[in-house]
Amino acid sequence: MKALIFPFQRGESLAPLRSLCPDFLLPMAGKPIVEHLVEQLVTAGIRDVTLLCDDRSEEVAHHFGNGERWGCRLAISSVRDQGGLQRMLRAALHGIRGGVVCLPGNLAVSAELSRFLAESAAVEDGAALCGGPGGAVFAAAAATLRGVAQDDNFETVEELMTIVRLKGLFSAAAATPPEAGLITDLNRFLQAQRDILAGRLPEYRISAAPAGAGLWIGDHTEIASGIRLVAPVLIGSHCRITGSGQIGPNAVISSYCLVNNTDLICDSLVMSGTVTGPHTELNGMAARGKFLVNLNSGAAVAAPDAFILGDMAAVTAEATGGAGSLLPAAALLLVLLPLGLPLLALSMVVPGMCQSERRLGNRRLKKLTGEEPRLPFTLRQFSFGPLLLRRWPGLFAVLAGDLALVGAWASRAEEVDSSDGESLFGLDTARGLFHIWEVEGDLPESAEERLARENFHQVTRTFSGDLAVLLKAAAAFPRTG
């Protein structure tokens, strides 16, 4: 059984939220609505999923990857690049045998949908022609659906659904209004978030750990003692909340956010990479970076000042090179000299003891075009031992100015795609020899999460924080290649 997730159906009133993110990345309870659908598909045994994306498919692909994190094969196709929904559907169904289940991306997760998906996946010959919850989802034989895509004309999901109904693909049991299971407007979006936090929609999985009745707090999140949490509240991982004020009820703060002495956040959604300034009040709002959407009126505005609302790219981090790295690096080099120097000498005669790779560091070369590309350098490290000793040869790169002591992972010099080496939030972070995610005990599931952790540390860095990374590195064994 294959699953096709279509563009949002009857979702024009959600248009203000498109200034914040693509439809397929619109978050619900801390992760995209579509991600909840993928999880329910996998639970039902459907592990071949294609997203037919009509808006900023590159961002969607960056988030979902190949689906490995969810235990499925996931492909992403751009409806616009392929000439529209009809042509994209024909291409997605080419060579497919058996059954296909079709869902709009803004379909709400429910127990009824779970039962329908389980029944659809159990049909061996794929000949089922039936309507799902509210008529918004249906399963059909791939050959039958291919015939619809070849013989009929349609440009939108709504037109396709009308043709499917006229051809009798829905059973008589699907008599409830098609809109019943869809998140189609801002009111339903806000109410669904309230229902999830209140536990009325148990099919939605909240990824953060429970921290009390109606409270969920992610890993590595710091909350000042002056903050009053009024349940229900969901706060993601790697957030820093300072000062005083009230968060909740019905507030969701996604991962990698900075909340600086904000007065009130309730009935609102703060998306990843957002910084809220002192005395900012969010009530019935959705925010990402400097953009703000009123979930009651639909008005969308850009904050005029980063003092009120901003994003990670607007936060100025302190320099990570210079004396702040040179002095500790020189001290570490001398302290570990009795161990490092013999190993370095031995590595010259024993192959494989010392690894060398060309990396892109912090130093730049300014060209006549105005560009300042990073200069490559050779990063050397031992192939065994505790992390601090393993990186001992790399301290010479810190002294030379190629790396900071603590910072982002240095990309390989031969890499053409900069998505692995540049910031998730647009920050051009300094490359470092030691990294925050190496010493926290839990490796990131993806390069995206690794970059987000590095960038969050970059904009919230302190001398004591960097010192803590070095102390943890002294006891940590290498966990990465």
SULDATA-V226009 format. One record per backbone hydrogen bond with DSSP energy under -0.5 kcal/mol. CO is the residue of the C=O (numbers start at 0). NH is the residue of the N-H. E is the energy in kcal/mol with one decimal. If there is no record, write none. Layout:
# SULDATA-V226009
co=CO nh=NH e=E
co=CO nh=NH e=E
This chain:
# SULDATA-V226009
co=1 nh=100 e=-2.8
co=2 nh=49 e=-2.2
co=3 nh=5 e=-0.7
co=3 nh=102 e=-2.6
co=4 nh=51 e=-2.8
co=5 nh=104 e=-1.8
co=10 nh=13 e=-1.8
co=11 nh=14 e=-1.9
co=13 nh=16 e=-1.7
co=14 nh=17 e=-2.0
co=15 nh=18 e=-1.3
co=16 nh=19 e=-1.6
co=16 nh=20 e=-1.6
co=21 nh=24 e=-1.6
co=22 nh=25 e=-1.9
co=25 nh=32 e=-2.7
co=27 nh=30 e=-1.0
co=30 nh=27 e=-3.4
co=31 nh=35 e=-1.5
co=32 nh=36 e=-1.5
co=33 nh=37 e=-2.4
co=34 nh=38 e=-2.3
co=35 nh=39 e=-2.0
co=36 nh=40 e=-2.4
co=37 nh=41 e=-2.4
co=38 nh=42 e=-2.2
co=39 nh=43 e=-1.6
co=40 nh=45 e=-2.7
co=41 nh=44 e=-1.6
co=44 nh=46 e=-0.7
co=46 nh=72 e=-2.9
co=47 nh=2 e=-2.9
co=48 nh=74 e=-2.3
co=49 nh=4 e=-2.6
co=49 nh=51 e=-0.6
co=50 nh=52 e=-1.1
co=50 nh=76 e=-2.8
co=52 nh=78 e=-3.0
co=52 nh=79 e=-0.5
co=55 nh=58 e=-0.7
co=55 nh=59 e=-1.5
co=56 nh=60 e=-2.7
co=57 nh=61 e=-2.0
co=58 nh=62 e=-1.6
co=59 nh=63 e=-2.5
co=60 nh=64 e=-2.4
co=63 nh=66 e=-1.7
co=65 nh=73 e=-2.4
co=66 nh=69 e=-1.4
co=66 nh=71 e=-1.9
co=67 nh=70 e=-1.2
co=71 nh=73 e=-0.6
co=72 nh=48 e=-2.9
co=74 nh=50 e=-2.9
co=76 nh=52 e=-2.6
co=76 nh=78 e=-0.7
co=77 nh=81 e=-1.6
co=78 nh=83 e=-2.8
co=79 nh=82 e=-1.2
co=83 nh=87 e=-2.0
co=84 nh=88 e=-2.5
co=85 nh=89 e=-2.0
co=86 nh=90 e=-2.1
co=87 nh=91 e=-2.5
co=88 nh=92 e=-1.7
co=89 nh=93 e=-0.6
co=90 nh=93 e=-0.8
co=92 nh=95 e=-2.0
co=97 nh=141 e=-3.1
co=98 nh=1 e=-2.0
co=99 nh=139 e=-2.5
co=100 nh=3 e=-2.6
co=101 nh=137 e=-1.6
co=102 nh=5 e=-3.2
co=103 nh=106 e=-1.5
co=105 nh=182 e=-3.0
co=109 nh=113 e=-2.0
co=110 nh=114 e=-2.3
co=111 nh=115 e=-2.2
co=112 nh=116 e=-2.6
co=113 nh=117 e=-2.1
co=114 nh=118 e=-2.2
co=115 nh=119 e=-2.4
co=116 nh=120 e=-2.6
co=117 nh=121 e=-1.1
co=119 nh=122 e=-1.2
co=121 nh=123 e=-0.8
co=129 nh=138 e=-1.9
co=131 nh=134 e=-2.1
co=132 nh=135 e=-1.7
co=135 nh=103 e=-0.6
co=136 nh=131 e=-3.7
co=137 nh=101 e=-3.1
co=138 nh=129 e=-2.1
co=139 nh=99 e=-2.9
co=140 nh=144 e=-2.2
co=141 nh=145 e=-2.3
co=142 nh=146 e=-1.7
co=143 nh=147 e=-1.5
co=144 nh=148 e=-2.1
co=145 nh=149 e=-1.7
co=146 nh=150 e=-2.6
co=147 nh=151 e=-1.9
co=153 nh=85 e=-0.5
co=154 nh=84 e=-0.5
co=155 nh=159 e=-1.9
co=156 nh=160 e=-2.6
co=157 nh=161 e=-1.9
co=158 nh=162 e=-2.0
co=159 nh=163 e=-2.5
co=160 nh=164 e=-2.2
co=161 nh=165 e=-2.4
co=162 nh=166 e=-1.9
co=163 nh=168 e=-2.3
co=164 nh=167 e=-1.6
co=170 nh=173 e=-1.4
co=172 nh=174 e=-2.0
co=176 nh=179 e=-1.8
co=177 nh=180 e=-0.8
co=178 nh=181 e=-1.7
co=180 nh=107 e=-3.6
co=181 nh=183 e=-1.1
co=183 nh=12 e=-0.5
co=184 nh=188 e=-2.1
co=185 nh=189 e=-2.6
co=186 nh=190 e=-2.6
co=187 nh=191 e=-2.6
co=188 nh=192 e=-1.8
co=189 nh=193 e=-1.9
co=190 nh=194 e=-2.6
co=191 nh=195 e=-2.3
co=192 nh=196 e=-2.1
co=193 nh=197 e=-1.9
co=194 nh=199 e=-2.4
co=194 nh=200 e=-0.8
co=195 nh=198 e=-1.3
co=200 nh=203 e=-1.7
co=203 nh=205 e=-0.6
co=204 nh=206 e=-0.6
co=208 nh=216 e=-2.1
co=211 nh=213 e=-0.5
co=211 nh=214 e=-1.8
co=213 nh=231 e=-0.7
co=213 nh=232 e=-2.5
co=214 nh=210 e=-3.0
co=214 nh=211 e=-0.6
co=215 nh=234 e=-2.9
co=216 nh=208 e=-0.9
co=217 nh=220 e=-0.7
co=218 nh=237 e=-2.5
co=221 nh=240 e=-2.9
co=223 nh=226 e=-1.7
co=225 nh=244 e=-1.2
co=226 nh=228 e=-0.6
co=227 nh=229 e=-0.6
co=227 nh=246 e=-2.8
co=228 nh=230 e=-0.6
co=229 nh=248 e=-0.5
co=231 nh=249 e=-1.4
co=231 nh=250 e=-1.3
co=232 nh=215 e=-2.1
co=233 nh=252 e=-3.0
co=234 nh=217 e=-1.9
co=235 nh=217 e=-0.7
co=236 nh=255 e=-2.1
co=238 nh=221 e=-2.7
co=239 nh=241 e=-0.5
co=239 nh=258 e=-2.7
co=240 nh=223 e=-2.6
co=241 nh=260 e=-1.4
co=244 nh=227 e=-3.0
co=245 nh=264 e=-1.7
co=246 nh=229 e=-2.7
co=248 nh=266 e=-2.2
co=249 nh=267 e=-0.6
co=250 nh=233 e=-2.4
co=251 nh=253 e=-0.6
co=251 nh=269 e=-2.9
co=252 nh=235 e=-2.9
co=254 nh=272 e=-0.7
co=255 nh=272 e=-1.4
co=256 nh=239 e=-2.0
co=257 nh=259 e=-0.6
co=257 nh=275 e=-2.4
co=258 nh=241 e=-2.9
co=258 nh=260 e=-0.9
co=260 nh=278 e=-2.5
co=262 nh=245 e=-2.5
co=263 nh=281 e=-3.1
co=264 nh=247 e=-3.6
co=265 nh=283 e=-1.8
co=267 nh=251 e=-2.2
co=268 nh=270 e=-0.6
co=268 nh=286 e=-2.6
co=269 nh=253 e=-3.2
co=270 nh=273 e=-0.9
co=272 nh=311 e=-1.6
co=273 nh=257 e=-2.2
co=274 nh=309 e=-2.7
co=275 nh=259 e=-2.3
co=276 nh=279 e=-1.5
co=279 nh=262 e=-0.7
co=279 nh=263 e=-1.2
co=280 nh=282 e=-0.5
co=281 nh=265 e=-2.5
co=283 nh=294 e=-2.5
co=283 nh=295 e=-0.6
co=284 nh=268 e=-2.4
co=285 nh=292 e=-2.7
co=286 nh=270 e=-3.2
co=287 nh=290 e=-2.0
co=289 nh=302 e=-3.8
co=290 nh=287 e=-2.1
co=291 nh=300 e=-2.7
co=292 nh=285 e=-2.2
co=292 nh=294 e=-0.7
co=293 nh=297 e=-2.6
co=298 nh=293 e=-2.9
co=300 nh=291 e=-3.0
co=304 nh=307 e=-1.8
co=304 nh=308 e=-1.8
co=307 nh=276 e=-2.5
co=309 nh=274 e=-3.0
co=310 nh=313 e=-1.6
co=311 nh=314 e=-1.2
co=313 nh=315 e=-0.6
co=314 nh=316 e=-0.6
co=320 nh=323 e=-0.8
co=321 nh=324 e=-1.7
co=321 nh=325 e=-2.5
co=322 nh=326 e=-1.8
co=324 nh=328 e=-2.1
co=325 nh=329 e=-2.6
co=326 nh=330 e=-2.0
co=327 nh=331 e=-2.6
co=328 nh=332 e=-2.4
co=329 nh=333 e=-2.0
co=330 nh=334 e=-2.6
co=331 nh=335 e=-2.3
co=333 nh=336 e=-0.9
co=335 nh=338 e=-0.9
co=335 nh=339 e=-3.5
co=336 nh=340 e=-2.2
co=338 nh=342 e=-1.4
co=339 nh=343 e=-2.5
co=340 nh=344 e=-2.3
co=341 nh=345 e=-2.5
co=342 nh=346 e=-2.3
co=343 nh=347 e=-0.6
co=344 nh=347 e=-0.8
co=345 nh=348 e=-1.5
co=345 nh=349 e=-1.7
co=348 nh=350 e=-0.6
co=349 nh=352 e=-1.3
co=352 nh=382 e=-2.1
co=354 nh=380 e=-2.0
co=356 nh=358 e=-0.6
co=356 nh=378 e=-3.1
co=357 nh=412 e=-2.5
co=358 nh=360 e=-0.6
co=358 nh=376 e=-2.4
co=362 nh=374 e=-3.1
co=364 nh=372 e=-0.7
co=366 nh=369 e=-1.7
co=370 nh=366 e=-2.8
co=372 nh=364 e=-2.0
co=374 nh=360 e=-2.0
co=376 nh=358 e=-3.0
co=376 nh=378 e=-0.6
co=377 nh=379 e=-0.6
co=378 nh=356 e=-1.9
co=380 nh=354 e=-3.3
co=384 nh=477 e=-0.8
co=385 nh=389 e=-2.9
co=386 nh=390 e=-2.0
co=388 nh=391 e=-1.3
co=389 nh=381 e=-2.4
co=390 nh=393 e=-1.1
co=390 nh=394 e=-0.5
co=391 nh=394 e=-1.7
co=392 nh=395 e=-1.3
co=393 nh=396 e=-0.8
co=393 nh=397 e=-1.2
co=394 nh=398 e=-2.1
co=395 nh=399 e=-1.6
co=396 nh=401 e=-2.1
co=396 nh=402 e=-1.2
co=397 nh=400 e=-1.0
co=401 nh=361 e=-2.7
co=403 nh=432 e=-1.7
co=404 nh=433 e=-1.9
co=407 nh=431 e=-3.4
co=410 nh=359 e=-2.5
co=411 nh=414 e=-1.5
co=415 nh=417 e=-0.6
co=416 nh=419 e=-0.7
co=417 nh=420 e=-0.8
co=417 nh=421 e=-2.4
co=422 nh=425 e=-0.7
co=426 nh=422 e=-0.9
co=426 nh=428 e=-1.3
co=429 nh=407 e=-2.8
co=430 nh=403 e=-2.7
co=433 nh=406 e=-2.2
co=434 nh=437 e=-1.3
co=434 nh=438 e=-0.7
co=435 nh=438 e=-0.8
co=445 nh=449 e=-1.9
co=446 nh=450 e=-2.6
co=447 nh=451 e=-2.2
co=448 nh=452 e=-2.3
co=449 nh=453 e=-2.2
co=450 nh=454 e=-2.7
co=451 nh=455 e=-2.4
co=452 nh=456 e=-2.2
co=453 nh=457 e=-1.9
co=454 nh=458 e=-2.0
co=455 nh=459 e=-1.0
co=457 nh=460 e=-0.6
co=461 nh=465 e=-2.3
co=462 nh=466 e=-2.4
co=463 nh=467 e=-2.0
co=464 nh=468 e=-1.6
co=465 nh=469 e=-2.0
co=466 nh=470 e=-2.3
co=467 nh=471 e=-2.2
co=468 nh=472 e=-2.1
co=469 nh=473 e=-1.2
co=470 nh=474 e=-0.6
co=471 nh=474 e=-1.0
co=471 nh=475 e=-1.1
co=472 nh=387 e=-1.3
co=475 nh=386 e=-3.8
